[in-house]
Amino acid sequence: MRRDDDFGTVLRSLRQRITPGEAGVPASLPAVRRVPGLRRDELAGLAGVSEEHLKRLEQGRRRPSPGVVDALARALRLGAEEHARLRALAGFAVTPQPERRVPREVTDTARRMLDRLTEVAVCVCDASWTVLEANKLWHTNVCTVPEAGRGRNVVWRAFTETGPSVFLAPKRLDGFRATVVAELRDTARRYPADTELTSMITDLRALSPDFALLWDAPPAPGGHADRLRVPNPAHGDLYLDLDVLTLNPGDLRVAVYTAA
């Protein structure tokens, strides 16, 4: 009889609880997908273990190493408490976890992109969508942000600005907002000790009914705005295509804007 304090049972429950979208896996077509959560092969791929090894872990026929437990916890996007519980169920001492805050350092890889992509507008953001650095074309053609403060945060501006904004494609605005709120919710779950982030979320909920509604709602399909209209007094409206890259390590977002 399986118990709720059994490592394999808990692991399987956690796998079935998280959706592919929450884990960063493209969802299969409804006609093909048989489970609402992650399939075993999907979790195995995210954690870097074989599907057979994961199957044996869930069946209680194999004992995981500490590294595998930690990899599974990362793939399942577990918070500190659930991560600690999974380690305890696996029979490992629970060591204090350092307080994790959103990384805000521009990595060498991101800096190379800024230096070498000189013919397109590029900005580098942290996982909460705060602009860390940008190249000259981005500052000139896309957006002007203050030196410091919440005005550098894309989500903050998307829900608090009332004037002209870079996010003006009407058909894409709702989907974009849903996407960045879902990403912000995931970031807050991964970095619960980041008081700057939690304070911004609290203020956004109070200031923007639209943000509060999306924050409390289940994740919905969306997408980053792929075509943006940018008001430009000198040249008229600019229409730019947007592609977003995620960089690891560093947990950074690189937004690349190109004109046709």
C-alpha positions in Angstrom: 0.0 0.0 0.0 1.5 3.4 -1.0 1.5 6.2 1.5 1.6 10.0 1.3 5.0 9.9 3.1 6.6 7.6 0.5 9.1 9.3 -1.8 7.8 7.6 -5.0 4.2 8.4 -4.2 4.9 12.0 -3.5 7.1 12.4 -6.6 4.4 11.0 -8.8 1.8 13.3 -7.2 4.0 16.3 -7.8 4.6 15.3 -11.4 0.8 15.0 -12.0 0.2 18.3 -10.4 2.3 20.6 -12.5 1.2 21.4 -16.0 3.5 21.3 -19.1 3.1 25.1 -19.4 4.2 25.7 -15.8 7.2 23.5 -16.3 8.2 25.1 -19.6 7.1 22.2 -21.8 4.9 22.9 -24.9 1.6 21.2 -24.3 0.6 18.3 -26.6 -2.6 18.4 -28.6 -5.7 17.6 -26.5 -6.4 14.6 -28.6 -3.0 13.1 -27.9 -2.4 14.1 -24.3 -3.9 11.7 -21.7 -2.8 13.3 -18.5 -3.2 16.9 -17.2 0.3 17.0 -15.6 3.7 16.1 -16.9 4.3 12.8 -18.5 7.1 10.7 -17.1 9.3 11.2 -20.1 8.8 14.9 -19.9 9.9 15.1 -16.3 12.8 12.8 -17.0 14.0 15.0 -19.8 13.7 18.2 -17.7 15.6 16.6 -14.8 18.3 14.9 -16.9 17.5 11.3 -15.9 16.3 8.4 -17.9 12.6 7.6 -18.1 13.3 4.1 -16.7 15.2 5.5 -13.7 12.3 7.9 -13.0 9.8 5.0 -13.3 11.8 3.0 -10.7 12.0 5.9 -8.4 8.2 6.4 -8.5 7.7 2.6 -7.9 10.0 2.7 -4.9 12.5 0.3 -6.5 15.4 2.7 -6.6 16.9 5.2 -4.1 17.7 8.6 -5.6 21.0 10.5 -5.1 20.9 14.0 -3.6 21.7 15.5 -7.0 18.8 13.7 -8.6 16.4 14.9 -5.9 17.6 18.5 -6.4 17.3 18.2 -10.2 13.7 16.8 -9.9 12.8 19.7 -7.5 14.1 22.2 -10.0 12.2 20.6 -12.9 9.0 20.5 -10.8 9.5 24.2 -9.8 9.2 23.3 -6.1 9.4 25.9 -3.4 11.9 25.7 -0.5 9.5 23.8 1.8 8.5 21.1 -0.8 12.1 20.7 -1.9 13.1 20.1 1.7 10.3 17.6 2.2 11.3 15.7 -0.9 14.9 15.5 0.3 13.7 14.3 3.7 11.5 11.6 2.1 14.6 10.5 0.2 16.5 10.1 3.4 18.8 13.0 3.2 19.5 15.6 5.8 17.7 18.8 5.1 20.3 21.6 4.9 19.3 25.2 5.2 18.7 26.7 1.8 20.2 30.2 1.1 17.7 32.9 0.6 17.2 33.2 -3.1 16.6 36.5 -4.8 16.2 37.3 -8.5 19.6 37.4 -10.1 20.3 40.8 -11.5 23.8 40.5 -12.9 24.3 40.7 -16.7 26.2 37.5 -17.6 29.1 37.4 -20.1 26.8 35.7 -22.6 24.2 38.5 -22.4 26.9 41.1 -22.6 28.3 39.5 -25.8 24.8 39.8 -27.3 24.6 43.4 -26.5 28.1 44.1 -27.9 27.7 42.1 -31.1 24.0 42.6 -32.1 24.6 46.2 -33.1 22.2 46.4 -36.0 19.1 45.4 -34.0 17.6 46.8 -30.7 18.3 44.5 -27.8 17.6 44.7 -24.0 18.5 42.3 -21.2 16.0 41.8 -18.4 16.0 39.8 -15.2 13.4 37.1 -14.4 11.0 39.8 -13.1 11.2 41.7 -16.4 13.3 44.6 -15.0 15.5 46.1 -17.7 19.2 45.6 -16.6 21.0 46.9 -19.8 20.2 47.7 -23.4 22.1 48.7 -26.5 21.9 52.1 -28.1 19.3 51.1 -30.8 16.9 50.0 -28.0 17.2 53.2 -26.1 16.8 55.2 -29.4 14.0 53.4 -31.1 12.1 51.3 -28.6 11.8 52.7 -25.1 13.3 55.2 -22.6 13.5 54.0 -19.0 14.6 55.8 -15.9 18.0 55.1 -14.3 16.4 53.3 -11.4 13.0 52.4 -9.9 10.0 50.5 -11.1 9.8 52.4 -14.3 12.5 50.0 -15.5 10.1 47.0 -15.1 8.2 45.9 -18.2 5.3 44.4 -16.2 4.9 47.5 -14.1 4.8 49.7 -17.2 2.4 47.4 -19.0 -0.2 47.8 -16.2 0.4 51.3 -14.9 1.2 53.5 -18.0 -1.7 55.4 -19.5 0.2 57.2 -22.3 1.9 55.8 -25.5 3.7 52.6 -24.8 5.8 50.1 -26.7 3.1 47.5 -26.1 0.4 48.9 -28.4 -0.6 46.0 -30.6 -4.2 45.7 -29.6 -4.8 42.1 -30.6 -1.7 41.0 -28.8 -1.9 43.1 -25.6 -4.2 40.8 -23.6 -2.2 37.7 -24.5 1.1 39.5 -23.6 -0.2 40.7 -20.3 -1.4 37.2 -19.4 2.0 35.8 -20.3 4.1 38.2 -18.3 1.8 37.9 -15.2 2.1 34.1 -15.4 5.9 34.4 -15.7 6.0 36.9 -12.8 4.0 34.5 -10.7 6.5 31.7 -11.5 9.4 34.0 -10.7 7.8 34.9 -7.3 7.4 31.3 -6.5 11.0 30.5 -7.3 12.4 33.6 -5.4 10.1 33.9 -2.3 12.8 35.8 -0.4 13.0 38.7 -2.9 11.3 41.4 -1.0 11.7 43.9 -3.8 9.7 41.6 -6.1 7.0 40.8 -3.6 6.5 44.5 -2.8 6.1 45.4 -6.5 3.5 42.6 -6.9 1.6 43.8 -3.9 1.5 47.4 -5.2 0.5 46.2 -8.7 -2.4 44.3 -7.3 -3.6 47.4 -5.5 -3.1 49.8 -8.4 -4.3 47.7 -11.4 -7.6 45.7 -11.3 -6.5 44.0 -14.5 -3.3 42.8 -13.0 -5.1 41.6 -9.8 -7.6 39.7 -12.0 -4.8 37.9 -14.0 -2.8 37.2 -10.9 -5.6 35.4 -9.2 -6.8 33.6 -12.4 -5.5 30.2 -13.6 -2.7 30.5 -16.2 -4.1 31.1 -19.6 -2.6 30.7 -23.1 -0.9 33.8 -24.2 2.3 34.9 -25.8 4.8 37.7 -26.0 3.7 40.4 -28.3 5.3 39.5 -31.6 4.5 42.7 -33.5 4.9 46.1 -31.7 4.0 49.6 -32.7 6.5 52.1 -31.3 5.6 55.8 -31.5 8.6 57.7 -32.9 8.3 61.5 -33.3 11.2 61.7 -35.7 10.4 58.8 -38.1 6.7 58.1 -37.5 5.4 54.8 -36.0 7.9 52.0 -36.1 6.7 48.4 -36.4 9.1 45.9 -34.8 9.1 42.1 -34.4 10.0 40.8 -31.0 11.8 37.6 -30.1 12.5 36.7 -26.4 15.4 34.4 -25.5 15.9 32.9 -22.0 19.5 32.6 -20.8 20.7 30.1 -18.2 22.6 30.3 -15.9 21.6 33.8 -14.9 17.9 33.4 -15.4 17.8 36.4 -17.8 15.5 37.4 -20.6 16.9 38.9 -23.8 14.4 40.8 -25.9 15.5 41.3 -29.6 13.5 43.8 -31.7 13.9 43.7 -35.5 12.2 45.7 -38.3 11.2 44.0 -41.5 
